[in-house]
Amino acid sequence: MPKQKEQFEEMRQLTIARLKKSGLELFSRKGLAATNIKEIAGHTGISLGLMYHYFSSKEELYLLLANEAMDKSQALFDQLQAQDISVKERITQFLAAFMQGVHKESGIYYFILISQLFETGNKTEDRKLMSRKMQSIRNLAAIVSEGQQTGECVPGDPFDLAVTFISATQGLAGFKLMFKDKFHMPDAAVLTRILLKE
């Protein structure tokens, strides 16, 4: 009996992973409003009834994925801040993680998801998610502010510079998703010049 329970749990986790993968792709390509729950189920290869067994709505799945995206973003900033390295190295590593992420299918979908503004109708959860997105910008702004004190970063309002940099990376992720292999990412130096002195 325990073996059966183990197999059932394994299959359950596998189905959730497949649903998340389908949701990531569809939400990133079509947006929340244009994606329906039946489409997510069909894309995953399961029935609509089974889909409802895992998620009560597309909004529930979207919030799970968007918060996962923010978890990944926060984990990266935490990792960078924990290292005893220069601001220049932290920004370079952040950019390297971004470049690596956009070349992976799931990675680019998470970047697109972070950049989208969708309301699920759950005001409390929508506010929390928006607050987490704002915190992500503040995290980078804090690094920029530190870099201005050490002379590594360009002058200017740290928050404005962080917004510009993150907007540029998210825009590039959008182009990469749209044009796939026909789109070549610019050299990292083009992006780091937004924040770092030459």
TAGIUR-V534251 format. One record per pair of residues at least 4 apart in sequence whose ideal C-beta (glycine too) atoms are under 6 Angstrom apart, sorted by sequence separation. I is the first residue (numbers start at 1). J is the second residue. D is the distance in Angstrom with one decimal. If there is no record, write none. Layout:
BEGIN
[[I | J | D] [I | J | D]]
END
This chain:
BEGIN
[[23 | 27 | 5.7] [26 | 30 | 5.5] [30 | 34 | 4.2] [35 | 39 | 5.9] [46 | 50 | 4.5] [56 | 60 | 5.3] [62 | 66 | 6.0] [85 | 89 | 4.0] [122 | 126 | 6.0] [163 | 167 | 6.0] [175 | 179 | 5.9] [179 | 183 | 3.6] [186 | 190 | 4.3] [188 | 192 | 6.0] [192 | 196 | 4.7] [27 | 32 | 5.9] [30 | 35 | 4.9] [41 | 46 | 5.3] [46 | 51 | 6.0] [55 | 60 | 4.8] [85 | 90 | 6.0] [147 | 152 | 4.2] [148 | 153 | 4.7] [156 | 161 | 5.2] [55 | 61 | 4.6] [101 | 107 | 3.4] [102 | 108 | 4.8] [120 | 126 | 5.7] [147 | 153 | 3.2] [41 | 48 | 4.8] [119 | 126 | 5.1] [176 | 183 | 5.3] [27 | 35 | 5.8] [175 | 183 | 5.1] [26 | 35 | 4.5] [144 | 153 | 5.1] [38 | 48 | 5.4] [41 | 51 | 3.8] [80 | 90 | 4.5] [80 | 93 | 6.0] [145 | 158 | 4.2] [144 | 158 | 4.1] [23 | 40 | 5.5] [141 | 158 | 4.2] [144 | 161 | 5.2] [22 | 40 | 5.2] [141 | 159 | 4.5] [144 | 162 | 5.7] [22 | 43 | 4.1] [37 | 58 | 4.6] [76 | 97 | 5.6] [141 | 162 | 4.0] [22 | 44 | 4.4] [140 | 162 | 4.0] [19 | 44 | 5.2] [137 | 162 | 5.1] [18 | 44 | 4.9] [137 | 163 | 5.8] [137 | 166 | 6.0] [165 | 194 | 4.8] [32 | 62 | 5.5] [164 | 194 | 5.7] [165 | 195 | 5.5] [161 | 195 | 5.8] [19 | 54 | 5.9] [27 | 62 | 5.8] [16 | 54 | 5.9] [23 | 61 | 4.6] [24 | 65 | 5.7] [69 | 110 | 4.3] [23 | 65 | 5.6] [153 | 195 | 5.5] [154 | 197 | 5.8] [69 | 113 | 4.8] [69 | 114 | 4.8] [66 | 113 | 5.5] [65 | 113 | 6.0] [144 | 195 | 5.8] [90 | 143 | 5.7] [115 | 170 | 3.8] [87 | 143 | 5.9] [63 | 120 | 5.9] [87 | 146 | 5.5] [87 | 147 | 3.5] [59 | 120 | 3.8] [112 | 173 | 5.8] [63 | 125 | 5.4] [70 | 132 | 4.4] [77 | 139 | 4.3] [111 | 173 | 3.9] [66 | 129 | 5.6] [73 | 136 | 5.0] [87 | 150 | 5.9] [88 | 152 | 4.9] [87 | 152 | 4.6] [108 | 173 | 5.6] [112 | 177 | 5.9] [108 | 176 | 6.0] [108 | 177 | 5.4] [98 | 169 | 5.2] [102 | 173 | 5.2] [102 | 176 | 5.0] [28 | 109 | 4.3] [25 | 109 | 5.9] [28 | 112 | 4.0] [24 | 109 | 4.1] [28 | 113 | 5.9] [32 | 118 | 4.0] [95 | 188 | 5.3] [95 | 191 | 5.9] [91 | 195 | 5.6] [88 | 196 | 5.8]]
END
